[in-house]
Amino acid sequence: MEFIDVTRILPGLKGIVLHVANIDANALTDLLTKHGFDVYVLDGSLMLDERAFFEQAKDLFGFPDYFGYGWASWDDSMGDFAQLSPSKVAIIWKDADKTFATIPHTLLQAVSDMYGIAFRVALMGRPGGGQEHLAKQWELFILGSGPGFSADINI
């Protein structure tokens, strides 16, 4: 698997694995797809409560029908998704500022969990990681507008 340094294809982007920015989600999806990523987009404007987040995640990541709409079930299902996921995954959370305004704890918990998974799947492929054949790359993009979301990135 060839590692793609997304900061090279998106000048001005900062971060390793986790990127917070004000970028058009559709243009970002097109660019990442062109570079071999399977892109998954969460829509923060549709998340008015925690249940709405879990419903969207279940549909987006293909969680099983018995998914329990809680954090323990989320952990199990995301772990399964990580093992079965393609080699290059980009998760885009568009309108994350809207999610943060309505259910900040949900956004923070989910991003923290996905960030942890992104590092674990990356480490598996490193020499000495013991599972080099499972090498994967995950990139997380938290998109929004307002303070904290860099607006100097052009696609």
SULZI-V274947 format. One record per residue. N is the residue number from 0. RES is the residue in three letters. PHI is phi in whole degrees, -180 to 180 (NA if undefined). Layout:
BEGIN
n=N res=RES phi=PHI
n=N res=RES phi=PHI
END
This chain:
BEGIN
n=0 res=MET phi=NA
n=1 res=GLU phi=-92
n=2 res=PHE phi=-75
n=3 res=ILE phi=-106
n=4 res=ASP phi=-82
n=5 res=VAL phi=-66
n=6 res=THR phi=-71
n=7 res=ARG phi=-84
n=8 res=ILE phi=-88
n=9 res=LEU phi=-131
n=10 res=PRO phi=-54
n=11 res=GLY phi=100
n=12 res=LEU phi=-74
n=13 res=LYS phi=-122
n=14 res=GLY phi=110
n=15 res=ILE phi=-118
n=16 res=VAL phi=75
n=17 res=LEU phi=-109
n=18 res=HIS phi=-129
n=19 res=VAL phi=-110
n=20 res=ALA phi=-157
n=21 res=ASN phi=-112
n=22 res=ILE phi=-131
n=23 res=ASP phi=-65
n=24 res=ALA phi=-64
n=25 res=ASN phi=-68
n=26 res=ALA phi=-65
n=27 res=LEU phi=-64
n=28 res=THR phi=-59
n=29 res=ASP phi=-60
n=30 res=LEU phi=-64
n=31 res=LEU phi=-67
n=32 res=THR phi=-62
n=33 res=LYS phi=-60
n=34 res=HIS phi=-96
n=35 res=GLY phi=91
n=36 res=PHE phi=-87
n=37 res=ASP phi=-88
n=38 res=VAL phi=-107
n=39 res=TYR phi=-122
n=40 res=VAL phi=-116
n=41 res=LEU phi=-92
n=42 res=ASP phi=-108
n=43 res=GLY phi=-64
n=44 res=SER phi=-71
n=45 res=LEU phi=-98
n=46 res=MET phi=-101
n=47 res=LEU phi=-93
n=48 res=ASP phi=-155
n=49 res=GLU phi=-62
n=50 res=ARG phi=-60
n=51 res=ALA phi=-63
n=52 res=PHE phi=-61
n=53 res=PHE phi=-63
n=54 res=GLU phi=-63
n=55 res=GLN phi=-66
n=56 res=ALA phi=-63
n=57 res=LYS phi=-58
n=58 res=ASP phi=-67
n=59 res=LEU phi=-66
n=60 res=PHE phi=-94
n=61 res=GLY phi=69
n=62 res=PHE phi=-65
n=63 res=PRO phi=-68
n=64 res=ASP phi=-59
n=65 res=TYR phi=-85
n=66 res=PHE phi=-52
n=67 res=GLY phi=-94
n=68 res=TYR phi=54
n=69 res=GLY phi=-150
n=70 res=TRP phi=-70
n=71 res=ALA phi=-66
n=72 res=SER phi=-67
n=73 res=TRP phi=-58
n=74 res=ASP phi=-59
n=75 res=ASP phi=-63
n=76 res=SER phi=-69
n=77 res=MET phi=-68
n=78 res=GLY phi=-63
n=79 res=ASP phi=-65
n=80 res=PHE phi=-60
n=81 res=ALA phi=-61
n=82 res=GLN phi=-68
n=83 res=LEU phi=-96
n=84 res=SER phi=-68
n=85 res=PRO phi=-62
n=86 res=SER phi=-72
n=87 res=LYS phi=-126
n=88 res=VAL phi=-121
n=89 res=ALA phi=-122
n=90 res=ILE phi=-107
n=91 res=ILE phi=-109
n=92 res=TRP phi=-109
n=93 res=LYS phi=-81
n=94 res=ASP phi=55
n=95 res=ALA phi=-63
n=96 res=ASP phi=-63
n=97 res=LYS phi=-72
n=98 res=THR phi=-62
n=99 res=PHE phi=-62
n=100 res=ALA phi=-70
n=101 res=THR phi=-102
n=102 res=ILE phi=-140
n=103 res=PRO phi=-59
n=104 res=HIS phi=-63
n=105 res=THR phi=-69
n=106 res=LEU phi=-59
n=107 res=LEU phi=-65
n=108 res=GLN phi=-65
n=109 res=ALA phi=-65
n=110 res=VAL phi=-65
n=111 res=SER phi=-60
n=112 res=ASP phi=-64
n=113 res=MET phi=-66
n=114 res=TYR phi=-63
n=115 res=GLY phi=-62
n=116 res=ILE phi=-64
n=117 res=ALA phi=-58
n=118 res=PHE phi=-70
n=119 res=ARG phi=-64
n=120 res=VAL phi=-69
n=121 res=ALA phi=-69
n=122 res=LEU phi=-69
n=123 res=MET phi=-58
n=124 res=GLY phi=-88
n=125 res=ARG phi=-78
n=126 res=PRO phi=-53
n=127 res=GLY phi=88
n=128 res=GLY phi=-75
n=129 res=GLY phi=87
n=130 res=GLN phi=-138
n=131 res=GLU phi=-55
n=132 res=HIS phi=-70
n=133 res=LEU phi=-101
n=134 res=ALA phi=-54
n=135 res=LYS phi=-142
n=136 res=GLN phi=-128
n=137 res=TRP phi=-117
n=138 res=GLU phi=-128
n=139 res=LEU phi=-112
n=140 res=PHE phi=-120
n=141 res=ILE phi=-105
n=142 res=LEU phi=-108
n=143 res=GLY phi=-174
n=144 res=SER phi=-129
n=145 res=GLY phi=99
n=146 res=PRO phi=-57
n=147 res=GLY phi=95
n=148 res=PHE phi=-109
n=149 res=SER phi=-58
n=150 res=ALA phi=-113
n=151 res=ASP phi=-103
n=152 res=ILE phi=-113
n=153 res=ASN phi=-114
n=154 res=ILE phi=-113
END
